[in-house]
Amino acid sequence: MANSLILEWDLDELAAAMHLEKDEVLVYFRDGRRISFILERRIRDAFPSWKLAPSEGSGFDLIDDKGGRWEARSISSGIYFCPSYMVGSGRVFEEQGFLQKLENIEGYVCSDIKKFPQVPVFVVPSDLIFDLYRKGQLGAGTRISSARFYSTIVPLLSSVVIDD
């Protein structure tokens, strides 16, 4: 499996089909809360024989052809790797829950929604995230900026082999 790919949409066709201006489509699809469900399906289709998780409450989003579980995450101003129940107002990071998450998934499929309609997608194994966490290279609550994602994680992906 490739470590990265680009998902593409035709902005003119989307705007026409949605009866919206292009700038409105961009705002909508560059919001992780809105595009996440669509991205999960496009990622599934980009990797033959992958499936969606059985439900939204599964704790992961995708299942690879070997039964491995993957979490889909959007990159906007930043990205976090802890479970989503630890992110948001009044929520706190819990190291044990984060480490358990890493043990239960193969990794993350990270999509740079800021670049919609051409969305770069990166397949990031859990052991790489664990190594960065152990070295103190992830920010508070495991959040890093998009710039740090590109400067820290993306260069490491060239040395990662992901089984087909």
N, C-alpha and C positions, 0 to 999 in steps of 0.2 A: 504494500500500500504506500502511496506517496505521502510525504510529510506535509505537503501543501498543495493547494489547488486554488483556482479562482472560480467563484460562482458568478454568473452574469445574468442581468435582466435587461430588457429593452425598455428604457425609461419612457420613450415616446408611446410605446404600446401600452405600458402600465397606466400612464396618465390618461390616455384615451379610454381605456377600458374602465377606469375608475371614475371618469368624468371629473378629474381634478387637474389642477395646474402641476407642471413638473416639480416646481419648488415645494408644493404641498406633499407630493409623493415622496420626495427626498426627506422631508422632515419626518414623515410617518415611518419610512423604512430605515431610517437611521436611529430609531428609538428601539432599544433592545427589548422593551416590554412588548412591542408590537410585532417586530420581525422574528422573534425567537421561534415561534411555532412554524413559520414558513421555512426558516433556516434548517430546523431539525429535519424537515421533509426533504429539502434540497440536498442536505448532507447525506441522508439515507439513500437518496437516489444516485448520488455521486459515487457511492461505494456499493457495488453490486452485492446483494445478499445481506446487507445491513437491514435492521428493523427498528422501528420505534419502540420505546419502552412500553410495557403493557398499560401504564396509566401515567397521568401527570404527577402523581405522588410517589413514583417509583424510587426517587433518589438518584436517578440517572436518566438520560434522554434517549440513548441509542444503544443497540446491541449489535456487535460485529458478527461476522460469519462463524466465529468460534465460540460465541456466547459471551464474549467480553463486553463489559459495560463501559459506556463513554458518556461524559457530561458535555453538553453543548454550552458554550459560553460566548458572549458577545464582547468584543473589544470596542469601547467607545473612548471616553477620556482615559479610561483605565480598565483593568480586568481584575477580578478576584478569583481565588481558587478554593476558598473555604465554602462549606455548604451554604446555600442561599438563605437558610433560616438564621444565619449569623450576620446577615447584611441588612442594614436598614436602621431607621430610627428606633432607638431603645434596644437594639439587639447587640449582643456582645460576641466576640470571637472566643471560641473554646478550643484550645489546642487538641484535646482528646478527640473531639468531634471531627476536626479537620483531618487528623491522622487516620481516623477510622474511614473517612471518606476516601482518602488516598488508597487505603487497602482494599476498598470495595469496588474501585473502578480501574480500568486500564489507563485512563487518562482523560484529557480534555480535547474537544474539537473547538478551536477558537476562531471566531469569524470577525473580521474588522469591518463592522457596520458603518463606520465613518466614511468608508470608501464606496458605499453603495452608489451606483448599481453594479460596480465590479468589486465583489467582496472576496478579499484574500481569506483563505481558510487554512489553519495550521493544526496539525495533529500533534499533540504534546503529551507524551507518556507521563503517568503519575510519578514514576521513579525520578524523572527529571525535576518535577516540581518538588518532590520530597528533598532531593539533593540541594536545590536552591534554598528551600526553607531551612534546612539544617545548617547551611552556610550563612544564614541571615541575609539572603539576597532578595527576600520578598518583604514587602512593606507591612505595616500594621494590618492585622487581620488578613494577611496574604494578598493585599491589593497592591498592584503596581500600575504605573501609568502606561499608556500605550507606547510612549517613547521608550520606556524601560523594557516593555515586552519585546519591541523590535531590536533593542540594543543588547539585551541579555538572553532572551529565550530563543529568538529566531536564529541567531548564529549557531546555537548549540544543536539545532534540529538537523543540520547537515551531517552530524556524526551519529544521529539516532537511526537505528534500523527498526522499522516496524514490520512485523510479520504479515505476509499476505494470507 
